[in-house]
Amino acid sequence: MMDLSLGECEALVGKAARGVGLSWGLAQDAAHAASWLVAHGFRNIDFIAQLLRRLEVVDVAMTRPQREVSGASIRWSGEGGMLCPFTVGASLADFGDVIDSSLENVLMPIVLLPFIDRVAVRAGRAVQAQWHDEVVVTAGHRLLQYSAGVIETASATVLLRCIETRPAFSLSSIQRAAVTDTDYAFLNSLAHRTYVPATAQSRLHGAG
Amino acid sequence: MSTPNSANHSRAVALRSSDTVMRLARMGAFHQTRLSFMRVLLRRLAADKWHFERPQWSIDNAGVGTALYTAIGPERTYTLVAFAHDLDPKLRSDRVIAEAWDATFTLFDGKPSALDIERLRAVVPLQEAGHISARELTLSRANRSVRLFESVVSTLASGRQPRAQDLDEVGYLMRTTAVYGSGKFGACDRRFIREREEFSAPFQVELLTVFLIRAFSVDIVEHLARVSNPCAAVSLAPELRRRVGVGNSTGLGMAPFVVNHPTLVDRWVTVRETALARVRSVVQVESARRTRLVSFISRMHIDAQQWLTKHPEQAERVKAYRVDLDALLRQCTDWPLNEHPQPWNQLYCWAEKHLSMECQEALVSALIELYPELVDELSARMHMDESASFDIDGSMPIARLRALIERNYGFALDCDFDTPSNNARFWYASEEKLEPRLGQRFEEPGADREHPLAIGRDVAALFQFLQHDTEHKIVAELLLSATQHRHTVRRVQASANYTYAEIRDNLIADLMLPIDILRFKLAFFGATKFDPRSDRWTRITMFQNAPYPQELADGYVDDWVYPQALAPRP
């Protein structure tokens, strides 16, 4: 098991996200999301490695989200039938919708949390995410409640709504991320795709 | 013609514009100021009466072993853990890609136990290949100066002192090749220590490390002299010790930082420009202040004479700089203090017309130096919570985004990126050492893995896209499909209200000089004696002429950067 600083965790996840084909901007969001999740209690980032394993085998373009507003609710779905939580999460935060939303078939829905939290910050309200039997409530920099199974879900349709709640507790802040050696090697192999091998020409120009 | 209001000449002088300041040619001419981070560090260490100990010195006769240096402040203690090695001279390399060094270091948060030291002994000498913990704040290494180290050891061993001139010319006994902090290689993240008063200014942890490494570099030289000739060896004379700084080699790795932290860079430059504007606005100037200016510039002149570089362009610049300093000195000596309402402003305007940028910026440093009471408090404003500008404002109308680009990125919109020379290079991370590099787009492979540092080109591309986009009303709609522009939109929004956030030049142009970016950052650190070794890496000196840790308590004099007198020629 490796112990990583939050900065290392961010850098690694950001490069790995870029390595599976997300844009640089979305990779920035992925990096930010990873350290948010660690700092809010999800110290072991194996679930992010698991997500990136899935993204590696699907065409990332096929997870591009579509947003349909119908009446008092919003429906998000992916072009290829599934949603990437980094991509749809980023758009969710961009729109900042505070009306009921459903997100169809999100990979590793736990990864939506940092983005839902941004909606909660913007709206100044608590937002509840629900899928299967799991419930998570976030209220702007505070993760108020979550059930044990949230981290296990590989994919699910997620329902979001604003709720009235009084902040009950805030999870303690974690300062280090943990990753298994296998996941660390895997994430690094994705990050590797963002590097450029040296050539005779680049050596000639001098590196710096 | 005099009107009732025109008599009021004492209006505050405005800050210089970003089009003047944030150009690479000028950024590459910056000098240290009293607001540089080294100066801020030593002022604090002295004001808060930090004291320093060397609780362990276990170095053998071959110069191998462990040493500890402790910095004890009002609330906390930090320890430099130094490992001295026996390095085969053939392996000694300045490059960040080296794998062995003369000495390796970490700054420990507190006092390390024997167990901590054993743990660190296993990882610190490995540097990037090892992994430190949250208890460590920095990771660093240094090599001996081939030109100076051995000769000073043998001179001291024979009971003599080295020549001051030799010390001045090289400037250091050891040279660091990297000082990592901020969570790198497992170190503690900055976000968990930035609330500590002693670390609130930028790079204080890294510079405290270097300040202690400097003490180590002299101690090990004296130690080796003593063990080689215990009866005759002498210590380095105090006035000579001062002339020893720490060298540093800095390459492209530092450049992306400046590009990737636009709002932080804005804070640094705003503080420096505010300091300059305050001094230019001074109405009544005492003649004693002018005397100090003349003395200060004379010392800059001495420093310029010691400033040696083989880099052809920099050598020419230094030559012209010396000539300009002569001209500046002549002007300053009897610069009229009563003819104009703002004499320093007049002097600055004269310099803008008659001197090179190298010398204009030296005058900026000199003017700022004269007025601690006007400028020192600004150093508390040089940090920035960058997380505040991370979130994208999705509700922003596209018309507003377009207007922001037009207002702030004229330099990008005016550039034709279809011209190959304007699009000649690309920034990337090398597979070999994971370090930032600059490639030739049309000659080398790898442009498909380009890093997003071509700010001007990317903003111009976004603008172009928006010109043809009638579909989207707000940013959130745009980014739902056009995710390739996401990083650029984030940047345009984040930098919107920060005058000095952007370098207003093309960072991928064929003739762009990365050393200009390096010098800008290193000047903010407080470095001197810039000695570019190519267009992409430079040697510098840090803490030359500064007091040593133990000397801070004996009446700290902040004005240490430039030498007091030329070394006498033997």
Interface residues (C-beta under 8 A of the other chain):
Chain A: M2 D3 L4 S5 L6 G7 E8 L22 S23 W24 G25 L26 Q28 D29 H32 R64 P65 R67 T87 A90 S91 A93 D94 F95 G96 R118 V121 R122 Q175 R176 H192 R193 T194 Y195 V196 P197 A198 T199 Q201 S202 H205 G206 A207 G208
Chain B: R95 I97 H131 S133 A134 S182 G183 K184 F185 G186 A187 C188 D189 R190 R191 F192 G251 L252 G253 F390 D391 I392 G394 S395 Y428 A429 S430 E431 E432 L434 E435 P436 R437 L438 G439 Q440 E443 E444 P445 G446 R449 H451 P452 V475 A476 L479 L480 S481 T483 Q484 H485 R486 H487 T488 V489 R490 P514 S534 R536 W537
